[in-house]
């Protein structure tokens, strides 16, 4: 009888231990950043530095600013939005998809004309009367969709200002984003392309043959803001984008940094 009681007591003690709840592993904090395709290389480095400092993981999605904003409008769970132009950030503000009081004009860029690295085309001066259609010959000129993608909008504005748009329009090869246009030129599928200076800098398969005058198109500005449903951790990310560490990375990739670093 005593032996049976001892066995029952041992079983009860084991059961008691088994039902004690164990502490759950700490859940990794993360944020989702939707950013213009042209930012990928630089922002990947910035995100890595931020994660190392904060312990917050950054999940970045890169595409045309127009496509990303439309995804946010349709309910995509982004915490931070970085556009390659003011238009799509304005759209987000009007639709109340971003927190307007967190908005910041972070970066600037230049619009350039590129050719494949081994092309025989030399440097050209881009100014009023520039005959881009003649330079392209029978080939196409790759850029983003001129109706929605920021680089395409800048390109069309510049070509209209220079008086080249009417002749060039039939030759345009419109890609879904600036990096897709860059690839077309790097592969030799298009003899010319209009992209940002920072894109040309990271692609060894192309060379810059001309720079568009800054007054030929609206200023290239990259605004950033938190989305309306951003997680609290996203504010730390926004603060990091204003740091000297972030400034150094962006400038290293050729962006101009439009604000004074706060740290």
C-alpha positions in Angstrom: 0.0 0.0 0.0 2.8 2.4 0.9 4.6 1.6 -2.3 1.4 2.3 -4.3 1.0 5.7 -2.6 4.6 6.7 -3.3 4.1 5.8 -7.0 0.9 7.8 -7.2 2.6 10.8 -5.5 5.5 10.6 -8.0 3.1 10.5 -11.0 1.1 13.5 -9.6 4.3 15.5 -9.1 5.5 14.8 -12.6 2.1 15.9 -14.0 2.2 19.1 -11.9 5.6 19.9 -13.4 4.4 19.1 -16.9 1.6 21.7 -16.8 3.7 24.6 -15.6 3.8 27.0 -18.6 7.2 27.6 -20.1 8.2 31.1 -21.1 7.6 31.8 -24.8 10.7 32.6 -26.8 11.1 36.3 -27.4 9.4 37.2 -30.7 11.7 38.9 -33.2 10.7 42.4 -33.9 10.4 43.3 -37.5 9.2 46.1 -39.9 8.2 46.1 -43.5 9.7 48.8 -45.8 8.3 49.5 -49.3 10.9 51.4 -51.2 11.6 52.6 -54.8 13.6 50.1 -56.9 16.5 52.5 -57.3 17.2 52.4 -53.6 17.9 48.7 -53.3 21.7 48.5 -53.0 22.0 51.5 -50.7 18.9 50.7 -48.6 20.0 47.1 -48.1 23.2 48.4 -46.5 21.3 50.9 -44.4 18.8 48.2 -43.3 21.6 45.9 -42.2 23.2 48.6 -40.1 19.9 49.5 -38.5 19.1 45.8 -37.7 22.6 45.4 -36.2 22.1 48.4 -34.0 18.5 48.0 -33.0 17.8 44.2 -33.2 14.8 45.0 -35.4 14.7 43.0 -38.6 13.8 44.9 -41.8 11.9 43.2 -44.6 12.3 45.3 -47.7 10.2 45.2 -50.8 11.5 47.1 -53.9 9.4 48.1 -57.0 8.2 51.1 -58.8 6.9 53.8 -56.3 3.6 53.7 -58.1 3.2 50.0 -57.8 4.1 50.0 -54.1 1.7 52.8 -53.2 -1.1 50.9 -55.0 -0.3 47.8 -53.0 -0.5 49.9 -49.8 -3.8 51.2 -50.9 -5.0 47.7 -51.4 -4.0 46.8 -47.8 -0.4 45.5 -48.1 1.1 45.5 -44.5 3.9 48.1 -45.0 5.3 50.2 -42.1 7.5 52.6 -44.1 7.1 53.9 -47.6 10.0 55.5 -49.6 9.1 57.0 -53.0 11.3 58.1 -55.8 9.1 61.2 -56.4 6.8 63.5 -54.5 3.7 62.6 -56.6 3.2 59.2 -55.2 3.8 60.3 -51.6 1.3 63.1 -52.2 -1.2 60.5 -53.4 -0.6 58.5 -50.2 -1.2 61.6 -48.1 -4.4 62.5 -49.9 -5.7 58.9 -49.4 -4.6 59.0 -45.7 -2.3 56.0 -46.3 0.7 57.6 -44.7 1.3 59.7 -41.6 1.9 63.1 -43.1 3.5 64.4 -39.9 6.3 61.9 -40.3 7.0 62.8 -43.9 10.6 63.8 -44.8 12.3 64.6 -48.1 15.4 62.4 -47.6 17.4 62.0 -50.8 18.1 63.5 -54.2 19.4 62.0 -57.5 20.3 62.8 -61.1 18.8 61.7 -64.4 21.3 60.2 -66.8 21.5 58.6 -70.3 23.2 55.3 -70.4 24.5 52.8 -73.0 25.9 49.3 -72.7 29.5 49.3 -71.3 31.0 48.2 -74.6 28.9 50.5 -76.9 30.8 52.7 -79.3 28.7 55.7 -78.4 30.8 58.3 -76.7 29.8 61.1 -74.3 27.1 63.5 -75.5 25.9 66.9 -74.3 22.2 66.9 -73.4 20.7 70.3 -74.0 17.8 72.0 -75.9 17.6 70.5 -79.4 19.3 67.3 -78.4 18.4 64.7 -81.1 18.0 61.5 -79.0 15.9 59.8 -81.6 18.8 60.0 -84.1 21.2 58.7 -81.5 19.0 55.7 -80.8 18.9 54.9 -84.5 16.8 51.8 -85.0 17.0 50.8 -81.4 14.9 51.5 -78.4 15.4 53.8 -75.3 14.6 52.0 -72.1 13.1 53.8 -69.1 10.2 53.3 -66.6 6.6 53.6 -67.7 6.3 57.3 -68.6 2.7 57.3 -67.3 3.3 56.1 -63.7 6.9 55.1 -62.8 8.9 58.1 -61.4 12.0 57.7 -63.6 9.7 57.6 -66.7 7.8 60.7 -65.5 11.1 62.5 -65.1 12.4 61.3 -68.4 9.3 62.4 -70.3 9.3 65.8 -68.6 13.0 66.3 -69.6 12.5 65.2 -73.2 9.5 67.5 -73.6 11.5 70.4 -72.1 14.3 69.7 -74.5 12.0 69.4 -77.5 12.9 65.7 -78.1 9.7 63.9 -76.9 7.7 63.8 -80.2 10.5 62.1 -82.1 11.5 59.8 -79.3 8.1 58.6 -78.0 7.7 55.8 -80.6 11.2 54.5 -79.6 10.5 54.3 -75.9 10.8 50.8 -74.2 8.8 51.3 -71.0 9.8 49.0 -68.1 7.9 48.3 -64.9 10.6 50.0 -62.9 14.0 51.7 -63.2 16.0 48.5 -62.5 14.2 46.6 -65.2 15.1 49.4 -67.7 18.7 49.2 -66.4 18.8 45.4 -67.1 17.6 46.0 -70.7 20.6 48.2 -71.4 23.1 46.1 -69.5 22.1 43.0 -71.6 22.3 45.0 -74.8 18.6 44.6 -75.5 18.2 48.4 -75.7 21.1 50.6 -77.0 20.1 53.5 -74.7 18.4 54.0 -71.4 17.3 56.8 -69.1 17.8 55.9 -65.4 19.2 57.5 -62.2 22.9 58.1 -61.7 22.8 55.8 -58.7 21.5 52.9 -60.8 24.3 53.3 -63.4 26.8 53.4 -60.6 25.9 49.9 -59.3 25.6 48.2 -62.8 29.0 47.3 -64.3 27.3 46.5 -67.6 26.5 50.1 -68.5 28.1 53.5 -68.8 26.8 57.0 -68.4 27.1 58.9 -71.7 25.1 62.0 -70.7 23.5 63.8 -67.8 20.2 65.6 -68.1 20.2 69.3 -67.0 18.6 69.6 -63.6 16.3 72.3 -64.8 14.9 70.0 -67.6 12.7 68.1 -65.2 11.2 68.4 -61.6 13.8 67.9 -58.8 14.3 64.2 -58.1 13.3 63.9 -54.5 12.9 60.7 -52.4 10.4 61.3 -49.6 9.9 58.8 -46.8 7.0 58.5 -44.3 5.4 56.0 -41.9 2.2 54.4 -43.1 -1.0 54.9 -41.3 -0.8 51.4 -39.7 2.9 51.4 -39.0 4.2 49.4 -36.0 5.9 51.5 -33.2 9.3 50.1 -34.1 9.1 51.9 -37.5 9.7 55.3 -35.8 13.2 54.0 -34.7 13.9 53.2 -38.4 12.8 56.7 -39.5 15.2 58.1 -36.8 18.0 56.0 -38.2 17.5 57.2 -41.7 18.3 60.7 -40.3 21.6 59.5 -38.8 25.2 60.2 -39.9 25.6 56.5 -40.5 22.7 56.4 -43.0 24.0 59.6 -44.7 27.4 58.0 -45.3 25.8 55.0 -46.9 23.5 56.9 -49.2 26.2 59.3 -50.3 28.5 56.4 -50.9 26.0 55.1 -53.5 25.7 58.5 -55.2 22.5 59.9 -53.6 22.5 63.5 -52.4 21.4 63.7 -48.7 18.8 66.5 -48.4 18.7 66.9 -44.6 21.1 67.6 -41.7 21.8 64.4 -39.8 20.5 64.4 -36.3 23.1 62.0 -34.9 
